[in-house]
Amino acid sequence: MRRLGLLLLALARAQNDQAKWLENLEQLAVFVGERGHPDVPLDHPLGKWLASTRASIRRGTLDAGRVAEFRAAGGLVHPMEGRWDDAHVLLTEFVRREGHADVPPAHRERGVPLAAWLRRQKREALEGLMAPNRVKMLEELGVTGLRSKTERKEDTWARNFDLLARYVAQHKTEPGRSEVVEGKPLGTWLASQKVKAARGDLLPERSKKLSSVITLPSVKKSAPSWTWPGANPSESVTIPPLGNSRSKFFTEQTAPNLATLPEWYANCVHRKETTLQGNPGRFRDEQIYHVLCLLEDKLSKKDLSPLVVVQVGSNDGDDAVREALIYARRHYSSIPIKVVLVEPTQRNFERLKKVYSSTAAFQGPGFEAEFVHGAVCDDCCVNDRVKIYHPKWSIIEQWYRDAVDHPEKHPKAFDTPDGSWRQKWLYELNSLDPENLKKNFKNDADITYDEIACFKAASLLDAFAGGRADYVMIDVEGFDDSVVYSLDLGRHRPRLIAFESKVMQSVRPEALFDVVEFCGQRGYKAVGPVKANHVCIRDDRSVAKPVTPPGKPYYPQPPPTKPEPLPEAKRLTAPGTALGAADKKNNGVAEWYLTNFRVRFAREDGSWFDPDVEDFGGEPCPGCTADEKAP
């Protein structure tokens, strides 16, 4: 009887809920018929119900049948949906009245939620879903945040170049370093371009354009190709045949280092005794511990400077490094994070940008990502370009369609923990050597290549990471040693270097033995193999002393260089400005931050702001759950 009573009560509640739903739909239809739009004010009897219904649809928790009924009654999921021109007129009125396009959070213009509408336009523009003419119309009103950082940088560079070309044509000479032209610090910008040209970090197309109007300095290599001073260490050992004996050989190579690992790494990563913030339990991947243990060590030392992570070979971004960064944002939010993501394959690079830009935990202050489409190696670059080989995507897509359309022929195609296609890893398969692809693609016609930008790891850190890195993660399909060799370990000295060693161990075992010795000679303790990787940990108890043969040093170190101040940093902290006065009182910290971390979050009056917070309505970490927002 008790169960029957509960069942009847549930049925009665469901009937009441359905009756209330139908009543609200009818009132909404009447409102739309009378007003010609569904923008119900919050103080209207339907206001809260309408807001709740829209939120349920956006979360995907409302039944599909009810969604159809809601739309049939004239309801819209987003403010001013389908009435773009009307909203643009309201924004134009706001700009004329206020003199700017910074619509305050929750602002309504003539009863319409203009702020919410504008936030949606910015998201659509960044995702490439907005027509170019609409982007132009909004930018003409002064709306910012409609284009990615890369696009804005390209526009800024193009405008500065046009200004330089006009200046040189008029004056027949270059602008001085401190010269400001049309309100722009053109001299400082030109100086920074020359520094990049001398380092070899200037993109070829930019170098060609600048050379057409001025004379650029010749390239001075900051990290010369590395060579052993004599016989390679691997020539003095006998590496066993492939199998358990070879795995044991490489384990024994690094075994003596386990007793001398730096304390923070031994306790946190190796033995996993350190308690991490949030008490996560055990993670499946060692890379997650690398990021979190570095953060834990920084907290223990009260070091709140940004953690800089460089990932060479990021694929599509759906990996353990991203998982670690998401957790870090939730539980180590007091420490800013800068990540530099390098991916050579165009398809994966585009997916990488979308994955990171759509991750809610990476929105808001304290997180910055640089995306680099190119290859990193020691001596493979030819005129700053290199060929990257990959399978033809059409072939992989056909294999996937066959697995979907003919499950009887491929019974185990989706037999994975998450139900995804077993062969999706083929999209990540790319290499500088086409031979590495022929295990899976016997026909040469199935393999193609792209020609992309190419640079050394040392130049990468200088150009995109502010000249430093805490953690360098490398996964480049068997050429990881070349990336390690191109690091300037005498100058940059990252705390951790992790590189995939599985391919080298099976195909190029001598290269794996040598790169481990290379790290050891430069003050690093190597451990591995750890699953598919080796890890080199900086030993702060000793100073790297590479063996130098008689005569000139085989690995000369370039003189230490101070990062060239960015034009934006110089302009914002110039003498006479409010920010400049504040910067002077605080020992130049603002200019240092602006120069080293590309932070441009300052107004002309000297006050600071964060564009992510302001662009997304004043709420840090937009779209995050309560748990994600918790420190």
Number of C-alpha atoms within 10 A of each C-alpha: 6 7 8 9 10 11 12 12 12 12 12 12 12 12 12 12 12 12 12 12 15 15 11 18 22 13 14 23 19 15 18 16 13 10 10 11 17 22 21 22 16 13 8 10 12 16 14 14 15 24 15 10 19 20 15 15 18 11 9 11 11 14 10 11 8 15 19 11 14 24 13 12 19 17 24 20 18 17 22 19 14 10 10 13 11 11 20 18 11 15 23 17 13 18 17 11 9 11 11 14 19 16 22 14 18 13 14 16 15 8 11 17 19 24 22 20 20 24 19 15 20 22 19 16 19 17 16 13 11 15 10 10 9 15 18 13 12 19 15 12 17 13 20 15 18 23 18 14 14 12 11 13 12 12 12 11 14 13 12 18 19 10 15 22 18 13 17 14 11 9 9 12 11 18 19 13 14 13 14 15 14 7 8 15 21 23 18 23 24 21 19 17 19 21 18 22 21 17 19 22 22 18 13 15 9 14 18 12 12 19 12 10 18 15 11 17 15 11 15 14 14 18 22 20 17 16 11 14 13 8 9 14 16 16 11 8 9 9 16 14 11 12 10 9 12 16 18 12 15 21 16 14 16 19 14 13 16 14 9 12 21 17 12 15 20 16 15 20 20 17 9 14 10 15 13 17 16 12 8 10 8 9 12 9 15 18 22 20 23 22 25 21 22 20 27 21 15 16 15 10 9 10 13 12 12 20 20 23 24 27 20 26 26 27 27 20 21 13 13 17 20 20 16 19 21 17 19 24 23 20 22 21 17 16 19 18 22 20 23 21 23 23 25 29 27 14 14 20 23 15 15 20 18 15 14 18 17 13 15 16 23 22 21 20 17 16 18 18 20 15 19 19 17 23 29 30 25 23 16 18 17 11 11 18 16 22 22 20 22 23 24 15 15 10 12 16 13 11 13 17 11 14 20 15 11 11 12 10 11 13 10 12 18 16 12 10 7 7 9 11 15 15 13 12 9 14 18 17 18 23 22 21 15 18 13 18 21 14 7 11 15 11 8 12 9 17 19 15 17 13 14 17 21 25 24 29 24 25 22 23 20 20 16 21 21 18 18 20 23 19 23 24 24 24 19 27 20 23 24 26 23 21 22 26 23 22 26 22 19 18 16 15 20 22 16 24 23 25 25 24 28 20 18 18 21 16 13 14 20 18 21 25 23 17 21 24 19 20 22 21 15 19 22 29 23 28 24 22 21 16 11 12 19 23 24 23 23 26 20 12 10 10 13 18 11 16 13 13 11 8 6 8 12 18 18 13 14 14 8 8 9 8 15 16 19 19 19 19 21 18 19 23 23 16 13 8 15 16 23 23 15 16 20 15 10 10 10 14 13 20 24 17 15 21 20 21 16 17 16 18 15 18 12 13 11 17 11 12 13 16 17 19 16 17 24 23 19 16 14 17 20 19 15 17 11 8 9 16 17 12 13
